[in-house]
Amino acid sequence: MPLFATTADAPWQEVAPGVRRQVLSHDPNMMTVRVQFEKGAVGAMHQHPHTQVSLVESGVFEATIAGETRCLQPGDIYHVPPNAPHGCVALEAGALVDVFTPRRDDFL
C-alpha cells in the first residue's frame, strides 16, 4: 500500500442493505476501513479472529460486544477482542472507521 491514501481512490463495496464499506489502507499486519450506514441499517452479529477497534466518525450507533450493549456517538470508540461476538445498529445515518489487526483478507 502507498504511504498516503485518499478516500477518492478507495472504491465502495455494498455489504448489506444500507451498509457499504471502503478499504482505506492495509498491509499484512493492519487494515483501516470506513463503513457507512443508513439510518436503521444493521451490522449483523458476527465474530472473527482479528482484534478490532472502531471509531464513530458520524451518526449514533447501538453497539453490542459479547452481550454488552452501549449507545455511541461521534468520537466514541469500541474495542472488539478476537472472536468476541459483536454487531451494531445505526440509530442515525453515520460512519464507523474500523481498524483490524491482522488485515482482514476476506475484505480484499
KARAQUI-V184030 format. One record per pair of residues at least 24 apart in sequence whose C-alpha atoms are under 7 Angstrom apart, sorted by the first residue. I is the first residue (numbers start at 1). J is the second residue. D is the distance in Angstrom with one decimal. If there is no record, write none. Layout:
{{I;J;D} {I;J;D}}
This chain:
{{1;25;6.7} {1;26;6.4} {1;27;6.6} {17;41;6.7} {26;103;6.5} {27;103;6.6} {28;102;6.2} {28;103;5.4} {29;101;5.7} {29;102;4.3} {29;103;5.5} {30;100;5.5} {30;101;4.5} {30;102;4.8} {30;103;4.6} {31;99;5.5} {31;100;5.1} {31;101;6.6} {31;103;4.8} {31;104;6.8} {32;97;7.0} {32;98;5.6} {32;99;4.5} {32;100;6.6} {33;97;5.7} {33;98;5.1} {33;99;6.5} {34;95;6.7} {34;96;5.7} {34;97;4.4} {34;98;6.2} {35;95;5.4} {35;96;5.2} {35;97;6.4} {36;94;5.8} {36;95;4.3} {36;96;6.6} {37;90;6.3} {37;93;5.5} {37;94;5.4} {37;95;6.0} {38;90;6.9} {38;93;4.5} {38;94;6.7} {39;90;5.4} {39;91;5.8} {39;92;4.6} {39;93;4.2} {40;89;6.2} {40;90;5.1} {40;91;5.7} {40;92;6.9} {41;89;5.9} {41;90;5.5} {42;88;5.9} {42;89;4.5} {42;90;6.5} {43;87;5.2} {43;88;4.9} {43;89;6.1} {44;87;5.2} {44;88;6.8} {45;85;6.2} {45;86;5.0} {45;87;4.2} {46;85;5.3} {46;86;5.6} {46;87;6.5} {47;83;5.0} {47;84;5.6} {47;85;4.7} {47;86;6.3} {48;82;6.3} {48;83;4.9} {49;82;4.6} {49;83;5.0} {50;82;5.1} {50;100;6.1} {50;101;5.5} {50;102;6.0} {51;80;5.9} {51;81;5.1} {51;82;4.9} {51;100;5.7} {51;101;5.4} {52;79;5.8} {52;80;5.0} {52;81;6.7} {52;98;6.7} {52;99;5.6} {52;100;4.6} {52;101;6.7} {53;77;6.9} {53;78;5.7} {53;79;4.5} {53;80;6.2} {53;98;5.8} {53;99;5.3} {53;100;6.7} {54;78;5.4} {54;79;6.6} {54;96;6.3} {54;97;5.5} {54;98;4.3} {54;99;6.2} {55;96;5.5} {55;97;5.1} {55;98;6.5} {56;95;6.3} {56;96;4.7} {56;97;6.5} {57;95;5.4} {57;96;5.3} {57;97;6.4} {58;94;4.6} {58;95;5.2} {59;92;5.1} {59;93;5.3} {59;94;3.9} {59;95;6.5} {60;90;6.1} {60;91;5.4} {60;92;5.2} {60;94;6.8} {61;88;6.4} {61;89;5.6} {61;90;4.6} {61;91;5.4} {62;88;5.4} {62;89;5.2} {62;90;6.5} {62;91;6.8} {63;87;5.9} {63;88;4.2} {63;89;6.6} {64;88;6.0}}
